[in-house]
Amino acid sequence: MTSKLKNTNYHRAGSLGDGAFGAVVVVYSDTGTEFAQKTFSEDSDDEDYTGSLDVGVFRELSVLRLLMNRHENVLTIEDIVYDEVRRIGLERSEEDDEQMTTKTF
């Protein structure tokens, strides 16, 4: 699977885990840089679903931005794309295999 963020193609390498809002996978850029990509799932079964992102997703992104560069366990947001599939590119830390951390770019 290839996805495009920030004018770069990212190639899926494996899964890091699933959460309440979506899945996190390992991706590599064309230059070989490793990232964690979070894809937010839409609740299309919800009769009130409007096609927009859930308030919880905006809350999560807001908290990540507030914590940017303030804690070593918070990943940097590399890019956010809002399209049919919502994705956020995160810097991948060395500890990701043991525990998922977050840091903002």
N, CA, C and O atoms as CSV, one atom per row, in Angstrom:
chain,resi,resn,atom,element,x,y,z
A,1,MET,N,N,0.846,-1.185,0.000
A,1,MET,CA,C,0.000,0.000,0.000
A,1,MET,C,C,0.882,1.236,0.000
A,1,MET,O,O,1.829,1.322,0.782
A,2,THR,N,N,0.586,2.186,-0.861
A,2,THR,CA,C,1.314,3.443,-0.922
A,2,THR,C,C,0.337,4.569,-0.647
A,2,THR,O,O,-0.769,4.582,-1.187
A,3,SER,N,N,0.742,5.525,0.199
A,3,SER,CA,C,-0.076,6.708,0.435
A,3,SER,C,C,0.799,7.928,0.216
A,3,SER,O,O,2.026,7.832,0.232
A,4,LYS,N,N,0.172,9.068,0.013
A,4,LYS,CA,C,0.920,10.270,-0.310
A,4,LYS,C,C,0.639,11.327,0.748
A,4,LYS,O,O,-0.509,11.717,0.961
A,5,LEU,N,N,1.687,11.780,1.404
A,5,LEU,CA,C,1.621,12.872,2.357
A,5,LEU,C,C,2.719,13.858,2.009
A,5,LEU,O,O,3.832,13.451,1.673
A,6,LYS,N,N,2.428,15.138,2.084
A,6,LYS,CA,C,3.435,16.180,1.894
A,6,LYS,C,C,4.246,15.952,0.623
A,6,LYS,O,O,5.471,16.068,0.639
A,7,ASN,N,N,3.570,15.630,-0.471
A,7,ASN,CA,C,4.205,15.417,-1.770
A,7,ASN,C,C,5.249,14.308,-1.756
A,7,ASN,O,O,6.169,14.317,-2.574
A,8,THR,N,N,5.121,13.367,-0.853
A,8,THR,CA,C,6.026,12.227,-0.763
A,8,THR,C,C,5.195,10.957,-0.751
A,8,THR,O,O,4.130,10.919,-0.134
A,9,ASN,N,N,5.662,9.929,-1.419
A,9,ASN,CA,C,4.999,8.633,-1.353
A,9,ASN,C,C,5.504,7.876,-0.140
A,9,ASN,O,O,6.707,7.842,0.118
A,10,TYR,N,N,4.588,7.267,0.608
A,10,TYR,CA,C,4.943,6.455,1.761
A,10,TYR,C,C,4.487,5.030,1.493
A,10,TYR,O,O,3.370,4.802,1.029
A,11,HIS,N,N,5.352,4.083,1.787
A,11,HIS,CA,C,5.079,2.677,1.523
A,11,HIS,C,C,4.899,1.946,2.845
A,11,HIS,O,O,5.764,2.001,3.719
A,12,ARG,N,N,3.772,1.264,2.984
A,12,ARG,CA,C,3.452,0.558,4.229
A,12,ARG,C,C,4.381,-0.632,4.429
A,12,ARG,O,O,4.638,-1.402,3.504
A,13,ALA,N,N,4.884,-0.767,5.671
A,13,ALA,CA,C,5.801,-1.860,5.984
A,13,ALA,C,C,5.222,-2.825,7.010
A,13,ALA,O,O,5.562,-4.008,6.989
A,14,GLY,N,N,4.369,-2.361,7.896
A,14,GLY,CA,C,3.822,-3.243,8.921
A,14,GLY,C,C,2.919,-2.486,9.868
A,14,GLY,O,O,2.832,-1.260,9.805
A,15,SER,N,N,2.255,-3.202,10.735
A,15,SER,CA,C,1.305,-2.620,11.673
A,15,SER,C,C,1.950,-2.403,13.035
A,15,SER,O,O,2.709,-3.246,13.515
A,16,LEU,N,N,1.640,-1.251,13.663
A,16,LEU,CA,C,2.071,-0.990,15.033
A,16,LEU,C,C,0.935,-1.206,16.023
A,16,LEU,O,O,1.181,-1.522,17.187
A,17,GLY,N,N,-0.310,-1.039,15.572
A,17,GLY,CA,C,-1.438,-1.265,16.467
A,17,GLY,C,C,-2.699,-0.558,16.012
A,17,GLY,O,O,-2.683,0.244,15.078
A,18,ASP,N,N,-3.794,-0.875,16.694
A,18,ASP,CA,C,-5.097,-0.276,16.423
A,18,ASP,C,C,-5.579,0.430,17.672
A,18,ASP,O,O,-5.267,0.022,18.790
A,19,GLY,N,N,-6.348,1.499,17.473
A,19,GLY,CA,C,-6.896,2.229,18.600
A,19,GLY,C,C,-8.334,2.619,18.342
A,19,GLY,O,O,-8.945,2.181,17.368
A,20,ALA,N,N,-8.869,3.446,19.223
A,20,ALA,CA,C,-10.265,3.852,19.130
A,20,ALA,C,C,-10.567,4.646,17.866
A,20,ALA,O,O,-11.672,4.555,17.330
A,21,PHE,N,N,-9.597,5.426,17.380
A,21,PHE,CA,C,-9.838,6.283,16.222
A,21,PHE,C,C,-9.270,5.733,14.928
A,21,PHE,O,O,-9.528,6.302,13.867
A,22,GLY,N,N,-8.500,4.638,14.974
A,22,GLY,CA,C,-7.927,4.106,13.739
A,22,GLY,C,C,-6.741,3.209,13.998
A,22,GLY,O,O,-6.580,2.662,15.089
A,23,ALA,N,N,-5.900,3.062,12.966
A,23,ALA,CA,C,-4.752,2.156,13.030
A,23,ALA,C,C,-3.455,2.932,12.815
A,23,ALA,O,O,-3.439,3.960,12.138
A,24,VAL,N,N,-2.367,2.424,13.401
A,24,VAL,CA,C,-1.041,3.007,13.215
A,24,VAL,C,C,-0.176,1.964,12.529
A,24,VAL,O,O,-0.082,0.821,12.978
A,25,VAL,N,N,0.459,2.376,11.428
A,25,VAL,CA,C,1.306,1.475,10.656
A,25,VAL,C,C,2.680,2.105,10.456
A,25,VAL,O,O,2.828,3.326,10.517
A,26,VAL,N,N,3.685,1.262,10.216
A,26,VAL,CA,C,5.024,1.726,9.868
A,26,VAL,C,C,5.034,1.983,8.371
A,26,VAL,O,O,4.595,1.138,7.591
A,27,VAL,N,N,5.538,3.154,7.963
A,27,VAL,CA,C,5.676,3.471,6.545
A,27,VAL,C,C,7.082,4.002,6.293
A,27,VAL,O,O,7.734,4.519,7.200
A,28,TYR,N,N,7.538,3.868,5.056
A,28,TYR,CA,C,8.838,4.392,4.631
A,28,TYR,C,C,8.624,5.352,3.476
A,28,TYR,O,O,7.813,5.104,2.583
A,29,SER,N,N,9.368,6.459,3.506
A,29,SER,CA,C,9.315,7.400,2.389
A,29,SER,C,C,10.166,6.858,1.253
A,29,SER,O,O,10.873,5.864,1.418
A,30,ASP,N,N,10.097,7.512,0.099
A,30,ASP,CA,C,10.910,7.106,-1.044
A,30,ASP,C,C,12.402,7.184,-0.736
A,30,ASP,O,O,13.204,6.495,-1.366
A,31,THR,N,N,12.776,8.026,0.237
A,31,THR,CA,C,14.190,8.161,0.611
A,31,THR,C,C,14.607,7.164,1.686
A,31,THR,O,O,15.779,7.119,2.061
A,32,GLY,N,N,13.663,6.361,2.188
A,32,GLY,CA,C,13.981,5.351,3.191
A,32,GLY,C,C,13.760,5.785,4.629
A,32,GLY,O,O,14.028,5.014,5.551
A,33,THR,N,N,13.274,7.010,4.840
A,33,THR,CA,C,12.993,7.484,6.195
A,33,THR,C,C,11.768,6.761,6.738
A,33,THR,O,O,10.763,6.612,6.042
A,34,GLU,N,N,11.861,6.314,7.990
A,34,GLU,CA,C,10.785,5.549,8.617
A,34,GLU,C,C,9.868,6.476,9.409
A,34,GLU,O,O,10.332,7.352,10.139
A,35,PHE,N,N,8.561,6.270,9.255
A,35,PHE,CA,C,7.555,7.047,9.970
A,35,PHE,C,C,6.479,6.114,10.505
A,35,PHE,O,O,6.345,4.972,10.065
A,36,ALA,N,N,5.714,6.629,11.467
A,36,ALA,CA,C,4.487,5.968,11.902
A,36,ALA,C,C,3.346,6.762,11.279
A,36,ALA,O,O,3.318,7.988,11.391
A,37,GLN,N,N,2.412,6.092,10.632
A,37,GLN,CA,C,1.271,6.767,10.001
A,37,GLN,C,C,-0.006,6.314,10.685
A,37,GLN,O,O,-0.295,5.120,10.757
A,38,LYS,N,N,-0.764,7.273,11.184
A,38,LYS,CA,C,-2.041,6.958,11.808
A,38,LYS,C,C,-3.149,7.271,10.813
A,38,LYS,O,O,-3.229,8.384,10.294
A,39,THR,N,N,-3.995,6.293,10.549
A,39,THR,CA,C,-5.143,6.469,9.668
A,39,THR,C,C,-6.389,6.452,10.532
A,39,THR,O,O,-6.673,5.463,11.207
A,40,PHE,N,N,-7.129,7.545,10.509
A,40,PHE,CA,C,-8.335,7.651,11.315
A,40,PHE,C,C,-9.487,6.971,10.604
A,40,PHE,O,O,-9.706,7.173,9.410
A,41,SER,N,N,-10.217,6.164,11.351
A,41,SER,CA,C,-11.366,5.477,10.758
A,41,SER,C,C,-12.599,6.354,10.891
A,41,SER,O,O,-12.746,7.111,11.850
A,42,GLU,N,N,-13.477,6.234,9.911
A,42,GLU,CA,C,-14.739,6.954,9.983
A,42,GLU,C,C,-15.814,5.999,10.451
A,42,GLU,O,O,-15.794,4.811,10.128
A,43,ASP,N,N,-16.738,6.522,11.203
A,43,ASP,CA,C,-17.823,5.689,11.718
A,43,ASP,C,C,-19.005,5.786,10.759
A,43,ASP,O,O,-20.000,6.451,11.048
A,44,SER,N,N,-18.885,5.117,9.618
A,44,SER,CA,C,-19.934,5.212,8.602
A,44,SER,C,C,-21.204,4.469,9.005
A,44,SER,O,O,-22.240,4.652,8.367
A,45,ASP,N,N,-21.154,3.637,10.045
A,45,ASP,CA,C,-22.353,2.948,10.524
A,45,ASP,C,C,-23.218,3.859,11.388
A,45,ASP,O,O,-24.389,3.571,11.637
A,46,ASP,N,N,-22.624,4.963,11.842
A,46,ASP,CA,C,-23.342,5.902,12.693
A,46,ASP,C,C,-24.330,6.693,11.832
A,46,ASP,O,O,-23.929,7.322,10.852
A,47,GLU,N,N,-25.606,6.667,12.186
A,47,GLU,CA,C,-26.615,7.363,11.379
A,47,GLU,C,C,-26.429,8.872,11.403
A,47,GLU,O,O,-26.921,9.564,10.511
A,48,ASP,N,N,-25.719,9.407,12.420
A,48,ASP,CA,C,-25.464,10.845,12.502
A,48,ASP,C,C,-24.152,11.238,11.832
A,48,ASP,O,O,-23.777,12.410,11.866
A,49,TYR,N,N,-23.447,10.286,11.224
A,49,TYR,CA,C,-22.146,10.569,10.604
A,49,TYR,C,C,-22.309,11.564,9.458
A,49,TYR,O,O,-23.154,11.374,8.583
A,50,THR,N,N,-21.500,12.624,9.463
A,50,THR,CA,C,-21.619,13.697,8.468
A,50,THR,C,C,-20.496,13.673,7.447
A,50,THR,O,O,-20.496,14.490,6.526
A,51,GLY,N,N,-19.532,12.758,7.579
A,51,GLY,CA,C,-18.413,12.725,6.650
A,51,GLY,C,C,-17.238,13.550,7.122
A,51,GLY,O,O,-16.214,13.596,6.441
A,52,SER,N,N,-17.351,14.204,8.269
A,52,SER,CA,C,-16.247,15.003,8.791
A,52,SER,C,C,-15.586,14.262,9.952
A,52,SER,O,O,-16.124,13.284,10.471
A,53,LEU,N,N,-14.429,14.739,10.341
A,53,LEU,CA,C,-13.704,14.103,11.438
A,53,LEU,C,C,-14.430,14.302,12.755
A,53,LEU,O,O,-15.059,15.335,12.981
A,54,ASP,N,N,-14.340,13.321,13.605
A,54,ASP,CA,C,-14.930,13.345,14.931
A,54,ASP,C,C,-14.249,14.411,15.791
A,54,ASP,O,O,-13.069,14.705,15.603
A,55,VAL,N,N,-14.988,14.982,16.725
A,55,VAL,CA,C,-14.442,15.970,17.654
A,55,VAL,C,C,-13.256,15.387,18.414
A,55,VAL,O,O,-12.298,16.102,18.708
A,56,GLY,N,N,-13.312,14.091,18.736
A,56,GLY,CA,C,-12.209,13.448,19.456
A,56,GLY,C,C,-10.906,13.474,18.682
A,56,GLY,O,O,-9.833,13.579,19.276
A,57,VAL,N,N,-10.987,13.377,17.353
A,57,VAL,CA,C,-9.787,13.436,16.517
A,57,VAL,C,C,-9.185,14.831,16.593
A,57,VAL,O,O,-7.974,14.973,16.758
A,58,PHE,N,N,-10.019,15.865,16.474
A,58,PHE,CA,C,-9.525,17.233,16.591
A,58,PHE,C,C,-8.921,17.480,17.970
A,58,PHE,O,O,-7.910,18.170,18.100
A,59,ARG,N,N,-9.542,16.915,18.987
A,59,ARG,CA,C,-9.017,17.063,20.341
A,59,ARG,C,C,-7.630,16.425,20.441
A,59,ARG,O,O,-6.713,17.015,21.012
A,60,GLU,N,N,-7.481,15.221,19.886
A,60,GLU,CA,C,-6.190,14.533,19.914
A,60,GLU,C,C,-5.116,15.349,19.192
A,60,GLU,O,O,-4.004,15.499,19.698
A,61,LEU,N,N,-5.445,15.873,18.018
A,61,LEU,CA,C,-4.486,16.680,17.265
A,61,LEU,C,C,-4.134,17.964,18.011
A,61,LEU,O,O,-2.980,18.392,17.995
A,62,SER,N,N,-5.114,18.578,18.660
A,62,SER,CA,C,-4.861,19.796,19.433
A,62,SER,C,C,-3.918,19.536,20.592
A,62,SER,O,O,-3.009,20.325,20.848
A,63,VAL,N,N,-4.131,18.431,21.292
A,63,VAL,CA,C,-3.255,18.079,22.417
A,63,VAL,C,C,-1.836,17.815,21.928
A,63,VAL,O,O,-0.871,18.261,22.550
A,64,LEU,N,N,-1.701,17.086,20.808
A,64,LEU,CA,C,-0.368,16.832,20.250
A,64,LEU,C,C,0.341,18.137,19.910
A,64,LEU,O,O,1.533,18.284,20.181
A,65,ARG,N,N,-0.375,19.076,19.324
A,65,ARG,CA,C,0.240,20.365,18.981
A,65,ARG,C,C,0.639,21.138,20.237
A,65,ARG,O,O,1.692,21.776,20.258
A,66,LEU,N,N,-0.187,21.088,21.280
A,66,LEU,CA,C,0.146,21.771,22.533
A,66,LEU,C,C,1.394,21.185,23.183
A,66,LEU,O,O,2.182,21.912,23.789
A,67,LEU,N,N,1.572,19.877,23.059
A,67,LEU,CA,C,2.704,19.201,23.687
A,67,LEU,C,C,3.962,19.192,22.822
A,67,LEU,O,O,4.999,18.681,23.245
A,68,MET,N,N,3.883,19.745,21.629
A,68,MET,CA,C,5.001,19.712,20.696
A,68,MET,C,C,6.283,20.216,21.355
A,68,MET,O,O,6.340,21.318,21.901
A,69,ASN,N,N,7.315,19.362,21.282
A,69,ASN,CA,C,8.650,19.669,21.805
A,69,ASN,C,C,8.685,19.926,23.308
A,69,ASN,O,O,9.654,20.495,23.811
A,70,ARG,N,N,7.653,19.519,24.027
A,70,ARG,CA,C,7.627,19.736,25.476
A,70,ARG,C,C,7.865,18.467,26.276
A,70,ARG,O,O,8.086,18.524,27.486
A,71,HIS,N,N,7.821,17.321,25.606
A,71,HIS,CA,C,8.069,16.063,26.306
A,71,HIS,C,C,8.688,15.077,25.335
A,71,HIS,O,O,8.280,14.992,24.177
A,72,GLU,N,N,9.685,14.327,25.815
A,72,GLU,CA,C,10.415,13.397,24.944
A,72,GLU,C,C,9.561,12.244,24.426
A,72,GLU,O,O,9.913,11.635,23.416
A,73,ASN,N,N,8.454,11.930,25.088
A,73,ASN,CA,C,7.601,10.819,24.656
A,73,ASN,C,C,6.450,11.250,23.752
A,73,ASN,O,O,5.553,10.456,23.470
A,74,VAL,N,N,6.469,12.500,23.298
A,74,VAL,CA,C,5.432,12.979,22.395
A,74,VAL,C,C,6.037,13.122,21.006
A,74,VAL,O,O,6.956,13.916,20.802
A,75,LEU,N,N,5.518,12.343,20.042
A,75,LEU,CA,C,6.033,12.376,18.668
A,75,LEU,C,C,5.668,13.675,17.970
A,75,LEU,O,O,4.748,14.381,18.381
A,76,THR,N,N,6.388,13.972,16.930
A,76,THR,CA,C,6.164,15.172,16.146
A,76,THR,C,C,5.215,14.874,14.987
A,76,THR,O,O,5.366,13.859,14.308
A,77,ILE,N,N,4.242,15.748,14.760
A,77,ILE,CA,C,3.352,15.600,13.613
A,77,ILE,C,C,4.115,16.062,12.383
A,77,ILE,O,O,4.569,17.204,12.321
A,78,GLU,N,N,4.253,15.185,11.416
A,78,GLU,CA,C,4.950,15.512,10.169
A,78,GLU,C,C,3.988,16.119,9.157
A,78,GLU,O,O,4.327,17.092,8.483
A,79,ASP,N,N,2.805,15.558,9.049
A,79,ASP,CA,C,1.867,16.018,8.036
A,79,ASP,C,C,0.468,15.523,8.377
A,79,ASP,O,O,0.308,14.469,8.992
A,80,ILE,N,N,-0.531,16.277,7.980
A,80,ILE,CA,C,-1.928,15.880,8.156
A,80,ILE,C,C,-2.619,16.045,6.810
A,80,ILE,O,O,-2.523,17.099,6.182
A,81,VAL,N,N,-3.306,15.016,6.375
A,81,VAL,CA,C,-4.044,15.071,5.116
A,81,VAL,C,C,-5.496,14.723,5.409
A,81,VAL,O,O,-5.782,13.724,6.069
A,82,TYR,N,N,-6.396,15.537,4.923
A,82,TYR,CA,C,-7.825,15.273,5.078
A,82,TYR,C,C,-8.384,14.958,3.698
A,82,TYR,O,O,-8.525,15.843,2.854
A,83,ASP,N,N,-8.698,13.690,3.480
A,83,ASP,CA,C,-9.295,13.256,2.221
A,83,ASP,C,C,-10.230,12.101,2.525
A,83,ASP,O,O,-10.713,11.979,3.651
A,84,GLU,N,N,-10.495,11.249,1.540
A,84,GLU,CA,C,-11.390,10.118,1.786
A,84,GLU,C,C,-10.874,9.248,2.926
A,84,GLU,O,O,-11.653,8.698,3.705
A,85,VAL,N,N,-9.549,9.129,3.014
A,85,VAL,CA,C,-8.910,8.414,4.117
A,85,VAL,C,C,-8.099,9.443,4.875
A,85,VAL,O,O,-7.217,10.081,4.299
A,86,ARG,N,N,-8.378,9.617,6.148
A,86,ARG,CA,C,-7.681,10.620,6.946
A,86,ARG,C,C,-6.411,10.018,7.516
A,86,ARG,O,O,-6.450,8.956,8.137
A,87,ARG,N,N,-5.267,10.699,7.308
A,87,ARG,CA,C,-3.981,10.179,7.768
A,87,ARG,C,C,-3.201,11.268,8.468
A,87,ARG,O,O,-3.327,12.450,8.147
A,88,ILE,N,N,-2.400,10.858,9.422
A,88,ILE,CA,C,-1.461,11.753,10.070
A,88,ILE,C,C,-0.109,11.054,10.086
A,88,ILE,O,O,-0.014,9.897,10.496
A,89,GLY,N,N,0.920,11.733,9.650
A,89,GLY,CA,C,2.262,11.163,9.642
A,89,GLY,C,C,3.001,11.569,10.897
A,89,GLY,O,O,3.079,12.757,11.214
A,90,LEU,N,N,3.540,10.611,11.612
A,90,LEU,CA,C,4.265,10.870,12.851
A,90,LEU,C,C,5.697,10.375,12.732
A,90,LEU,O,O,5.970,9.378,12.064
A,91,GLU,N,N,6.606,11.084,13.386
A,91,GLU,CA,C,7.970,10.608,13.485
A,91,GLU,C,C,7.941,9.306,14.271
A,91,GLU,O,O,7.240,9.220,15.279
A,92,ARG,N,N,8.676,8.297,13.843
A,92,ARG,CA,C,8.677,7.012,14.546
A,92,ARG,C,C,9.854,6.964,15.499
A,92,ARG,O,O,10.995,7.157,15.080
A,93,SER,N,N,9.596,6.709,16.782
A,93,SER,CA,C,10.661,6.629,17.779
A,93,SER,C,C,11.203,5.213,17.849
A,93,SER,O,O,10.560,4.273,17.382
A,94,GLU,N,N,12.383,5.058,18.431
A,94,GLU,CA,C,13.006,3.742,18.560
A,94,GLU,C,C,12.232,2.838,19.499
A,94,GLU,O,O,12.332,1.616,19.396
A,95,GLU,N,N,11.465,3.409,20.408
A,95,GLU,CA,C,10.715,2.621,21.388
A,95,GLU,C,C,9.393,2.102,20.842
A,95,GLU,O,O,8.685,1.384,21.548
A,96,ASP,N,N,9.035,2.446,19.597
A,96,ASP,CA,C,7.726,2.072,19.060
A,96,ASP,C,C,7.449,0.580,19.104
A,96,ASP,O,O,6.298,0.171,19.255
A,97,ASP,N,N,8.487,-0.244,18.975
A,97,ASP,CA,C,8.262,-1.684,19.008
A,97,ASP,C,C,7.858,-2.154,20.395
A,97,ASP,O,O,7.188,-3.178,20.531
A,98,GLU,N,N,8.262,-1.410,21.441
A,98,GLU,CA,C,7.916,-1.781,22.813
A,98,GLU,C,C,6.644,-1.079,23.269
A,98,GLU,O,O,5.797,-1.681,23.929
A,99,GLN,N,N,6.512,0.195,22.915
A,99,GLN,CA,C,5.324,0.958,23.279
A,99,GLN,C,C,5.154,2.093,22.289
A,99,GLN,O,O,6.141,2.655,21.813
A,100,MET,N,N,3.931,2.432,21.978
A,100,MET,CA,C,3.682,3.511,21.029
A,100,MET,C,C,3.810,4.830,21.756
A,100,MET,O,O,3.115,5.067,22.744
A,101,THR,N,N,4.691,5.692,21.277
A,101,THR,CA,C,4.851,7.019,21.851
A,101,THR,C,C,4.444,8.039,20.806
A,101,THR,O,O,4.213,7.696,19.646
A,102,THR,N,N,4.357,9.274,21.215
A,102,THR,CA,C,3.955,10.320,20.297
A,102,THR,C,C,4.896,11.514,20.421
A,102,THR,O,O,5.230,11.898,21.542
A,103,LYS,N,N,5.329,12.105,19.339
A,103,LYS,CA,C,6.194,13.283,19.326
A,103,LYS,C,C,5.817,14.130,18.116
A,103,LYS,O,O,5.598,13.572,17.041
A,104,THR,N,N,5.732,15.456,18.244
A,104,THR,CA,C,5.171,16.294,17.184
A,104,THR,C,C,6.202,16.944,16.266
A,104,THR,O,O,7.161,17.525,16.774
A,105,PHE,N,N,6.052,16.877,14.888
A,105,PHE,CA,C,6.974,17.579,13.992
A,105,PHE,C,C,6.299,18.629,13.185
A,105,PHE,O,O,6.946,19.304,12.385
